[in-house]
Amino acid sequence: MVDEIVHTLSCQHYEEPECFIGADMTLWPCCFLYGDSLHMYEQITQTTDRDFNDLTKHSISDILQTDFYQSLKSRWYASHPAHLRKCIRACGLKGVYKNKKVHDTD
């Protein structure tokens, strides 16, 4: 079921393109993943390195080349061992949740 929704993701990181800068000067694809990282960092980032996306230590270009950013799209799929549920829940079905739209099933 989840994999059927992946093609409907409306990801601002890829579509705009946009990023989110946390209050701690870390670069994230969006505020949703930043928020989740505050209480489940290693699950979201798949690393114990708390500086990999620190803008005071790395350039935007370097951060965007990290495994975290390079694996984002593949992690949308439920079959991925580090599946990012938040992406499906927040931005699936063309962003129904984030835009508070009503999804038309017809």
C-alpha positions as CSV (number, residue, x, y, z in Angstrom):
1,M,0.0,0.0,0.0
2,V,2.7,2.5,1.0
3,D,4.7,1.9,-2.2
4,E,1.6,2.8,-4.2
5,I,1.6,6.3,-2.6
6,V,5.3,7.1,-3.3
7,H,4.6,8.4,-6.8
8,T,2.1,10.9,-5.2
9,L,4.7,12.5,-2.9
10,S,4.9,16.3,-3.1
11,C,8.3,16.9,-1.7
12,Q,9.3,20.6,-1.5
13,H,12.9,19.7,-1.1
14,Y,12.9,18.2,-4.7
15,E,10.1,20.3,-6.3
16,E,10.9,23.8,-5.2
17,P,13.9,23.0,-4.4
18,E,13.8,24.0,-0.7
19,C,15.6,23.1,2.5
20,F,14.9,23.9,6.1
21,I,17.5,25.3,8.5
22,G,16.9,24.3,12.1
23,A,17.4,26.6,15.0
24,D,20.7,24.8,15.7
25,M,22.0,25.7,12.2
26,T,21.5,22.2,10.7
27,L,20.2,21.7,7.2
28,W,17.2,19.5,6.6
29,P,15.1,18.6,3.6
30,C,12.0,19.9,5.5
31,C,10.7,20.9,8.9
32,F,9.0,17.5,9.3
33,L,12.3,15.6,9.3
34,Y,13.9,18.2,11.5
35,G,11.1,17.8,14.0
36,D,11.4,14.0,14.0
37,S,15.1,14.2,14.4
38,L,14.8,16.0,17.7
39,H,13.5,12.8,19.3
40,M,14.7,10.0,17.0
41,Y,17.9,11.3,15.4
42,E,19.7,8.1,14.5
43,Q,16.5,6.6,13.1
44,I,15.9,9.6,10.8
45,T,19.5,10.3,9.8
46,Q,21.0,6.7,9.9
47,T,24.1,8.1,11.5
48,T,25.5,8.9,14.9
49,D,27.3,11.9,13.5
50,R,25.5,14.9,14.8
51,D,27.6,17.3,12.7
52,F,27.0,15.9,9.2
53,N,24.5,18.6,8.3
54,D,25.9,21.4,10.5
55,L,26.1,24.6,8.5
56,T,28.7,26.1,10.7
57,K,31.0,23.2,9.8
58,H,30.0,22.2,6.2
59,S,28.9,23.9,3.0
60,I,25.4,23.3,1.6
61,S,27.0,21.5,-1.3
62,D,28.8,19.1,0.9
63,I,25.8,18.4,3.1
64,L,23.6,17.7,0.0
65,Q,26.2,15.0,-1.0
66,T,25.9,13.1,2.2
67,D,24.4,9.6,2.3
68,F,21.4,11.0,4.2
69,Y,20.5,13.3,1.3
70,Q,21.5,10.9,-1.4
71,S,19.2,8.2,0.0
72,L,16.1,10.3,0.6
73,K,14.0,9.1,-2.4
74,S,14.8,5.5,-1.9
75,R,13.8,5.7,1.8
76,W,10.3,6.7,0.8
77,Y,9.6,3.0,-0.1
78,A,8.3,0.7,2.7
79,S,10.7,-2.0,1.6
80,H,13.7,0.2,2.5
81,P,15.1,-0.9,5.9
82,A,15.3,2.8,6.9
83,H,11.9,3.8,5.5
84,L,11.0,7.4,6.2
85,R,7.3,7.2,7.2
86,K,7.1,10.9,7.8
87,C,7.6,11.6,4.1
88,I,4.6,9.5,3.2
89,R,2.4,10.7,6.0
90,A,3.2,14.4,5.5
91,C,3.7,14.7,1.8
92,G,2.1,11.7,0.2
93,L,-1.1,12.1,-1.9
94,K,0.3,15.4,-3.3
95,G,0.8,16.9,0.2
96,V,-2.7,16.4,1.6
97,Y,-1.5,16.7,5.2
98,K,0.8,19.7,4.8
99,N,-1.7,21.6,2.6
100,K,-4.7,20.5,4.5
101,K,-6.3,19.4,1.2
102,V,-9.1,16.9,0.9
103,H,-7.9,13.9,-1.2
104,D,-10.4,13.0,-3.9
105,T,-10.4,9.3,-4.4
106,D,-12.3,9.4,-7.7
